[in-house]
Amino acid sequence: MAVKITTKQYKRVDLVEVDGRIDSSTAPALDKALQKIIQDGRFHIVVDLSQTDFMSSAGLRALLSALKQVRRFNRGDLRLASMPSKIRKAFELAGLLEVFKAYDNTVDAVGSF
């Protein structure tokens, strides 16, 4: 199944909505969307995972890479919103819930900037 990645640009934040599975074949699409936002000089990003069915280590790597880039020189942050419980479990097992700020919904995540 293909993944659908939608980006929305707001005044202070970019929202990336991920719909589908993030695995080794679809993670490059997520990485490309995040890199485009960063290259455009925007460093406040919220990733909405409410429609995400699965995330492999390749997806985690794409998110971590973008997080490192936006936090460099204290420019910004990448925050996660609406994580399904099975994806939250993967982040817990990888020890990444301490690294990322996660919110219950996109409104709280966007409003946190």
JOKA-V785363 format. One record per backbone hydrogen bond with DSSP energy under -0.5 kcal/mol. NH is the residue of the N-H (numbers start at 1). CO is the residue of the C=O. E is the energy in kcal/mol with one decimal. If there is no record, write none. Layout:
nh:NH co:CO e:E
nh:NH co:CO e:E
//
This chain:
nh:4 co:19 e:-2.9
nh:5 co:3 e:-0.5
nh:6 co:4 e:-0.5
nh:6 co:17 e:-2.4
nh:8 co:15 e:-2.7
nh:10 co:8 e:-0.6
nh:10 co:13 e:-3.0
nh:14 co:44 e:-2.6
nh:15 co:8 e:-3.1
nh:16 co:14 e:-0.5
nh:16 co:46 e:-3.2
nh:17 co:6 e:-3.4
nh:17 co:15 e:-0.6
nh:18 co:16 e:-0.5
nh:18 co:48 e:-2.2
nh:19 co:4 e:-2.6
nh:19 co:17 e:-0.5
nh:20 co:18 e:-0.5
nh:20 co:51 e:-1.8
nh:22 co:54 e:-3.1
nh:23 co:21 e:-0.7
nh:26 co:23 e:-0.6
nh:27 co:23 e:-2.7
nh:29 co:26 e:-0.9
nh:30 co:26 e:-1.2
nh:31 co:27 e:-2.8
nh:32 co:28 e:-2.5
nh:33 co:29 e:-2.0
nh:34 co:30 e:-2.3
nh:35 co:31 e:-2.8
nh:36 co:32 e:-2.1
nh:37 co:33 e:-1.5
nh:38 co:34 e:-2.1
nh:39 co:35 e:-2.9
nh:40 co:36 e:-1.4
nh:41 co:38 e:-1.8
nh:42 co:37 e:-1.9
nh:43 co:41 e:-0.5
nh:45 co:43 e:-0.7
nh:45 co:77 e:-2.4
nh:46 co:14 e:-2.8
nh:47 co:79 e:-2.9
nh:48 co:16 e:-3.1
nh:48 co:46 e:-0.6
nh:49 co:47 e:-0.7
nh:49 co:81 e:-2.8
nh:51 co:18 e:-0.6
nh:52 co:49 e:-1.8
nh:53 co:20 e:-2.1
nh:54 co:20 e:-0.8
nh:56 co:22 e:-2.7
nh:59 co:56 e:-0.6
nh:60 co:56 e:-1.8
nh:61 co:57 e:-2.4
nh:62 co:58 e:-1.9
nh:63 co:59 e:-2.1
nh:64 co:60 e:-2.6
nh:65 co:61 e:-2.7
nh:66 co:62 e:-1.9
nh:67 co:63 e:-2.4
nh:68 co:64 e:-2.5
nh:69 co:65 e:-1.8
nh:70 co:66 e:-2.5
nh:71 co:67 e:-2.0
nh:72 co:68 e:-1.0
nh:74 co:71 e:-2.1
nh:75 co:72 e:-1.2
nh:76 co:70 e:-1.7
nh:77 co:43 e:-1.5
nh:79 co:45 e:-2.8
nh:80 co:101 e:-2.6
nh:81 co:47 e:-2.5
nh:82 co:103 e:-1.6
nh:83 co:103 e:-0.5
nh:84 co:49 e:-0.5
nh:87 co:84 e:-0.6
nh:88 co:84 e:-2.5
nh:89 co:85 e:-2.1
nh:90 co:86 e:-1.3
nh:91 co:87 e:-2.1
nh:92 co:88 e:-2.3
nh:93 co:89 e:-2.8
nh:94 co:90 e:-1.9
nh:95 co:92 e:-1.3
nh:96 co:91 e:-2.9
nh:97 co:91 e:-0.7
nh:100 co:96 e:-2.5
nh:101 co:78 e:-0.6
nh:102 co:100 e:-0.6
nh:103 co:80 e:-2.5
nh:109 co:105 e:-1.8
nh:110 co:106 e:-3.0
nh:111 co:107 e:-2.3
nh:112 co:108 e:-0.9
nh:113 co:110 e:-1.3
//
